[in-house]
């Protein structure tokens, strides 16, 4: 049960949280902090706790029943610190995005895995060094359905013209546009009214035709080829 997870710290009983949650005139974004490093969790709670637009409802490590966390804290968004070894977190993050609709702003120490993190469908990606104000603005934006990716974590522009191995079909272009919006396979399948397996097939075809190794690279190459306007 969630109450037995030692890593979970509810902030509901503080005066600050009580005011934010009980005052109907506030429009605070309710945020759950996920970070395996307790010091990182405490630092994020302090940074976001001072933001007038944010209400931190809880914090936890990622190795717990996340569905129970969401049910208990009912956040509008999640800020997920991927730590110094983000490769070990990508699979967990991917499962979260596939299974839950709560938008995620991920924090990354270096840009090396930025493409992989974006590809799983996070709504925001910021450096771990981002300020509290920057994080608060990103969280508010993703709750409104926007995508927020820090320019320091974006792929470098390609230096050569893009030549398609084969033209994309109309359905593949449709899927590509949803990839550019950061939607997961499950979300695209739901939007288009087709199976998730079919979406996976289309995504693989898109990657092959664009000569891309990831969803993010596919979006970048498609933009350079004039297939997308971002």
N, C-alpha and C positions, 0 to 999 in steps of 0.2 A: 504494500500500500504506500501511497505517496508520503504519508506522514512519518514513515519509518526511514525515508531516504535521508541520510545524514548531510548530503551535499545541498539540500534544498533549504533556502532561507527566505521565508516570507517577510515582506516589508509592510504588510497590511496594518500592523499594529502601531506604526509610527504616526505621530501627529501630522507629519507632512502628507503621508499617504491617505490618512483619514480625511483631511481637508480636500485633497485632490479627487477622491472617489465619492465624496458626499456632496460636494458643491455642484449643483446641476448647471451652473453658469460656465463651468470650465469645459474646455474641449481637449483635455489631455489625451494623448495617445498612451494606451496601456501597454507596457513593454515587459516582456520576459527576457532576462539575460541568461544566456547559456555559455558557459566557459568552464573548461576543466581545471584551470588554474584558479584557486581561491583568491589569490591576490588580484588577478585580472578581473574577477567578478566584483570584488570590492571596489576596485578602481573604476570600473564601468558604472557601478551603482552610484558612486560619488559624482562622477561626471554627469550622468543623466539625471540624477536626483536633483541637481541644481537647475535643470532646464524647466522653465515654466510650462512648456507644452508637453512634457513627458511625465507619466506616472509609472514608476517601476513597481510592478506588482509582485515580482518574485525573481529569484536567481537560483541557478542550479548548474551542476555538471551535466554533460551530455549522455552519461552512461546510466540513465534512469528511464523510467516509463514516461516518455515525453507526452504521450497522449493524456496520461493522468495529470501531467503538469499543465497542459493546455486547459483541461477541464477545471482544474483547481484555480488557476490564476486568470483564465479568460483574457489573454492579451490580444491587443489589436495587431501587434507585430512582435517579432523576435529579433534581438541583436545577438549574433552568434560569433563569439571570438574563436577563431580556428587555431590560435596558439602558434607555437614555433614549429610544429610538425603537422601542418594542415593536411598532408597526404593521408594521414590516419583518420581524418575527420570527414573527408569528402564523401565516402560511402554512407556514413551516418546522415550527413546533410542531405544527400540525394534521396535517401529513404524518407526523410522528413518532408521534403518538398513534394515527393510523389504522393504521400499519404495525407497531407494536411494543406489547407488553403491559407493558413496564417502566413503573411509575407515575412521574408527573412532578409535582414541586412547583415551580411557576413563581413567580418573584419579579418584582414589578411596581412601578414607581416612582410611578405615579399611578393613581387608580381609573378613569380615563376609558375604558380598554379592558378593564376587568375582566370585563364581560359577554362580550365576544368571546373572551377567553382561557378563561373557564370553559366556554364553549360548545364548544370544540374537544375537551373531555374530560379536562383535567388533573385530577389527584386532589387537588391542593392549590394554594392561591394565597395568597401572603404578600407584604407590602410589602418592598421592597429593604432597608428599615431594620430588618428583623426581627433579633432577637438570635440568636446561635448556638444557644442553648438552645431558642428558639422553633422554629428551623428543624429542629433535631435531633428535637424532639418531633413535628413535622409529618411528617418523613420516616419515623419509626418508625410513625406512625399509618397513613400511606398504604400501607405495606408490609403492614399487617394488614387492608387492604381498606376503610379508613375514608376519608372525605372531610374535608379540612381547608381552610376558607376563612376568612381573617381578616375580622372584622366590618367593618373600615374599608374593605374592598374589595367588600362586598356591596351590591347595589342598594338604594336608598332605598325604604322601604315606599310602596306606592301609596296615594293619599289618597282614591280614589273606589271605589265598589263595582264589581265586575267583572260585566259582562253578556256572556254568550257569544253570538257571532254565530250559532252552531249547536251543539247538544250534541255532545260527543265520543263516538265509538263505543267499544265495549268494547276493541277492539284499539288504538285511539288512546290510551285511558286506560292500557293496559298499556305502550305505548311511552313515554308521558309519565312513568310511574313510573320507568322505566329512565333517562330523561333526567335526572330529579331525582337519580339516583344518580351522575350524571356519566359514564355510559357513552357511548362513541362509536357512530356508526351501525353500524360493523362489529361491535362487541361486542353491540349489541342484536340485530342480524341473527343472529348466532351463537347467542345465548341463546334467541331465539324460533323459530329454525329456518326463517327466511324470508330472501329476498334483501335485499342492502343497498339496491338500488333501491326496493324496496317500503318499507323503513324511511324512506328519503328522502321518499317520497310521503307517508307518515304524518306525518313531522315537519313538512312543509310544510302539511299539513292542520291540524295542531295549532296551528301559528303563526297561520294564517289565522283559525281559530275563536276563538282567544284574543285576537286583535288584537295579537299580539306581534311584535317585530322580531328577536328572537334566542331561542335555546334557553333562556338564563338568564331572560329576561323572561317566557317562557312558563311556566317553573316557578314564578316569583314570582306571576304572575297566577293560575295554577292553584291555588296555595296560598291566595291571597286569596279565590278562588271556592269553596274548600272541596273541591276535587278531589284535593288532596294533603295529607297530614299529614307534616311534616318534623320 
